[in-house]
Amino acid sequence: MIDNFELIKSMFYFNEANDMFFHCQIVQRAKDHKGEKVREGAIRTYFIRSAEHLMRVKDEITLLCEHYGARAYINVAGKDFSKLQSLMLIKLASDIHQGLTRNPNKCLNSAAGELKSRIPKWIIDIDDMSLEQPIKKKLFELYTEACKNEDSNNSIVVPKEVEDEYICARVPTKQGVHFIVRPFNVKVFNESFPNVDIHKNSMGTLLYYPKSLDEPTYCCNKCGGVNIQVQAWINANTHEYISDICEDNECWCEDCGEHTKLKQIR
């Protein structure tokens, strides 16, 4: 279970008196429910208007995540309600012009996701934790260069730590961390880290990962233990998981010390 509510709470720079929101979604993902028929997509959407508002809906969000085995994501680049209304009108007018009929909630969620922030924040998705420090170093170099280009006299004082100005937050995820950062030179960054994903206006960073998804899905059919292994196809160069090699539900049980069968428990 990963609970980032307190961390995200500290990132609000507006309150309910402002015409702004953080776009939050509860999303069910097929990869979290292997072997199950799951309809991937958003279950519920929230427009979070303040840190207080976030904490008011925390219990509801965590309850839905646990019940559906879903994750909660939040885009921490504040967006404007007035611009959201304008974009929705454009989308609705386009649908009417094309003779399309769809659920207005889908139109609203689509517009909120597509809408850009006046203060953009990007996400660097780090799964390989050995890259965390090299990425910090590269970001510092990019930020320093950007500052020097803005000031031709080079009279500015660059912060000693890149986190002071460039990395807005470090958010734990299931696989690693998300760096919430200000925009930077993506082309130069990709030359050093071609396999690291950068999300510019995505559904955001992880707010909550439910405990229910950490519970084991399978056990040994003989002893009921969960200390079991299956064979899998792995990319020899990237070590990326491809798929299981599971013939007739066969597995290896460490507790029994022999080949047994998988038994689904949830």
C-alpha positions in Angstrom: 0.0 0.0 0.0 1.3 3.5 -0.9 -0.4 6.5 0.6 0.9 9.8 -0.8 -2.0 12.0 0.5 0.2 14.0 3.0 2.9 14.6 0.3 0.4 15.8 -2.3 -1.4 17.9 0.3 1.8 20.0 0.7 1.9 20.7 -3.1 -1.3 22.9 -3.2 -0.5 26.5 -4.1 -4.2 27.6 -4.2 -7.4 27.2 -2.2 -11.1 27.0 -2.8 -11.4 30.7 -3.3 -9.4 30.4 -6.5 -10.7 29.3 -9.9 -8.4 26.2 -9.9 -8.2 22.5 -9.3 -6.0 19.4 -9.3 -7.5 16.7 -11.6 -7.8 13.4 -9.7 -8.9 10.0 -11.1 -9.5 6.6 -9.7 -8.3 4.2 -12.4 -8.6 0.5 -12.7 -5.7 -1.1 -14.7 -5.8 -4.4 -16.5 -2.2 -5.2 -15.5 -3.2 -5.2 -11.8 -5.8 -7.9 -12.5 -4.1 -10.5 -14.7 -6.4 -13.3 -15.6 -9.5 -11.3 -14.7 -12.0 -9.6 -17.0 -11.5 -6.0 -16.0 -12.7 -2.9 -17.9 -9.7 -0.6 -17.8 -10.3 3.1 -17.3 -11.4 5.8 -14.9 -14.0 4.8 -12.2 -14.4 8.2 -10.6 -13.1 11.7 -11.2 -12.5 14.5 -8.7 -11.7 18.2 -9.1 -9.7 18.9 -6.0 -9.8 22.6 -5.0 -7.6 22.7 -2.0 -5.5 20.7 0.5 -8.5 20.6 2.8 -10.8 19.4 0.0 -8.3 16.5 -0.7 -8.4 15.4 2.9 -12.2 15.6 3.0 -12.5 13.1 0.2 -9.5 10.9 1.3 -11.7 8.2 3.0 -14.0 8.0 -0.1 -11.0 7.7 -2.5 -9.2 5.0 -0.4 -12.5 3.0 0.0 -13.1 2.9 -3.7 -9.5 2.0 -4.5 -9.6 -0.9 -2.0 -12.9 -2.1 -3.3 -12.1 -2.0 -7.0 -8.4 -2.8 -6.7 -7.8 0.5 -8.4 -5.1 3.2 -8.2 -5.7 6.9 -7.5 -3.8 9.4 -9.7 -3.6 13.2 -9.4 -2.2 15.9 -11.7 -0.5 18.4 -9.5 -0.3 21.1 -12.2 -3.3 23.3 -11.3 -5.9 23.9 -14.0 -8.5 26.6 -14.4 -12.3 26.0 -14.2 -13.0 28.8 -16.6 -10.7 27.3 -19.3 -12.2 23.9 -18.6 -15.7 25.2 -19.3 -14.6 26.8 -22.6 -12.9 23.5 -23.7 -16.0 21.5 -22.8 -18.2 23.8 -24.9 -15.8 23.3 -27.8 -15.9 19.5 -27.4 -19.7 19.4 -27.1 -20.2 21.7 -30.1 -17.8 19.4 -32.1 -19.8 16.3 -31.0 -23.1 17.9 -32.0 -21.7 19.0 -35.4 -20.5 15.5 -36.1 -23.8 13.9 -34.9 -22.0 12.1 -32.0 -23.7 11.2 -28.7 -21.7 10.3 -25.7 -21.9 10.4 -21.9 -21.3 14.1 -20.8 -19.1 12.8 -18.0 -16.7 11.4 -20.5 -16.5 14.7 -22.3 -15.8 16.4 -19.0 -13.1 14.0 -18.0 -11.5 14.2 -21.4 -11.5 18.0 -21.4 -10.0 18.0 -17.9 -7.2 15.7 -18.9 -6.5 17.6 -22.1 -6.5 21.0 -20.5 -3.0 22.5 -19.9 -1.9 24.2 -16.7 -0.7 27.8 -16.5 2.2 26.5 -14.4 3.2 23.2 -16.1 4.8 20.4 -14.2 6.1 17.3 -15.8 6.7 13.8 -14.4 9.9 11.8 -14.8 8.9 8.2 -14.3 11.9 6.3 -12.7 11.5 2.5 -12.4 15.3 1.7 -12.2 16.3 3.3 -8.9 20.0 3.2 -9.9 19.2 6.0 -12.2 17.8 8.4 -9.6 21.1 10.1 -8.7 22.3 10.4 -12.4 19.0 11.9 -13.3 19.2 14.4 -10.5 22.7 15.4 -11.8 21.5 15.7 -15.4 18.5 17.9 -14.3 20.9 20.1 -12.4 23.1 20.6 -15.5 20.0 21.4 -17.6 18.6 23.8 -15.1 22.0 25.6 -14.7 22.4 25.9 -18.5 18.8 27.2 -18.8 19.5 29.9 -16.1 22.7 31.0 -17.8 20.9 31.3 -21.2 18.3 33.5 -19.5 21.0 35.8 -18.1 23.7 36.7 -20.6 25.9 38.2 -17.9 25.9 34.9 -16.0 25.3 37.0 -12.8 22.7 34.7 -11.4 23.3 32.4 -8.4 22.5 28.7 -9.2 21.2 26.8 -6.2 23.6 24.2 -4.8 20.9 21.5 -4.9 18.7 21.0 -8.0 15.8 20.1 -5.7 15.7 23.8 -4.5 14.2 25.0 -7.8 13.8 22.2 -10.2 12.5 19.1 -8.6 9.2 20.0 -7.0 8.6 16.7 -5.4 9.7 13.1 -5.2 6.7 10.8 -5.1 7.0 7.1 -4.3 5.3 4.7 -6.8 4.8 0.9 -7.0 7.9 0.4 -9.3 10.1 3.3 -8.1 9.5 7.1 -7.9 8.1 10.0 -9.8 10.0 13.3 -10.0 7.6 16.2 -10.3 9.7 18.8 -12.2 9.5 22.1 -14.1 9.9 21.9 -17.9 13.4 21.3 -19.2 15.3 20.4 -22.4 13.8 17.0 -23.3 16.0 16.4 -26.3 19.2 16.7 -24.3 17.8 14.7 -21.5 16.8 11.8 -23.8 20.3 11.6 -25.2 21.4 10.4 -21.7 18.2 8.6 -20.7 16.4 7.3 -23.8 14.4 4.7 -21.9 13.1 7.0 -19.1 9.5 8.1 -19.6 8.6 11.8 -19.3 4.9 12.7 -18.9 4.0 16.3 -19.8 0.2 16.4 -19.2 -0.8 12.9 -18.1 -3.3 11.8 -15.5 -0.6 12.6 -13.0 1.3 11.0 -10.2 0.3 8.3 -7.8 -1.9 9.4 -4.9 -2.9 6.0 -3.5 -2.1 2.4 -4.3 -4.4 0.0 -2.4 -3.5 -2.6 0.1 -5.9 -5.0 -1.7 -3.5 -5.1 -4.7 -0.6 -6.2 -2.5 -2.5 -9.3 -1.4 -1.4 -12.5 -3.1 -3.5 -13.7 -6.1 -2.3 -17.3 -6.1 -1.2 -20.0 -3.7 0.1 -23.6 -3.7 -2.8 -26.0 -4.2 -1.2 -28.5 -1.7 -0.1 -26.4 1.3 -1.8 -23.1 0.6 1.5 -21.2 0.9 2.2 -18.2 -1.2 6.0 -18.7 -1.5 5.6 -19.9 -5.1 7.4 -19.4 -8.4 6.5 -19.7 -12.1 8.6 -19.6 -15.2 8.4 -16.5 -17.5 9.8 -15.1 -20.7 12.2 -12.2 -20.1 13.8 -9.9 -22.6 17.5 -11.0 -22.4 18.8 -7.4 -22.9 16.3 -5.2 -21.1 15.2 -7.8 -18.5 11.6 -6.7 -19.3 8.9 -9.2 -18.3 7.1 -10.5 -21.4 4.7 -13.3 -20.2 4.4 -16.3 -17.9 5.3 -19.8 -19.1 2.5 -21.5 -17.1 1.7 -24.9 -18.6 -1.3 -26.5 -16.9 -1.0 -24.1 -13.9 2.3 -25.7 -12.9 4.5 -23.8 -10.3 7.3 -24.5 -7.9 6.5 -24.3 -4.2 9.4 -23.4 -1.9 7.5 -24.6 1.2 6.7 -28.0 -0.3 10.0 -28.2 -2.1 8.4 -29.6 -5.3 6.4 -28.8 -8.4 2.7 -28.3 -7.6 -0.3 -26.4 -9.1 -1.4 -22.8 -8.8 -4.6 -22.1 -6.9 -6.3 -18.8 -7.4 -7.3 -17.2 -4.0 -8.7 -13.8 -5.2 
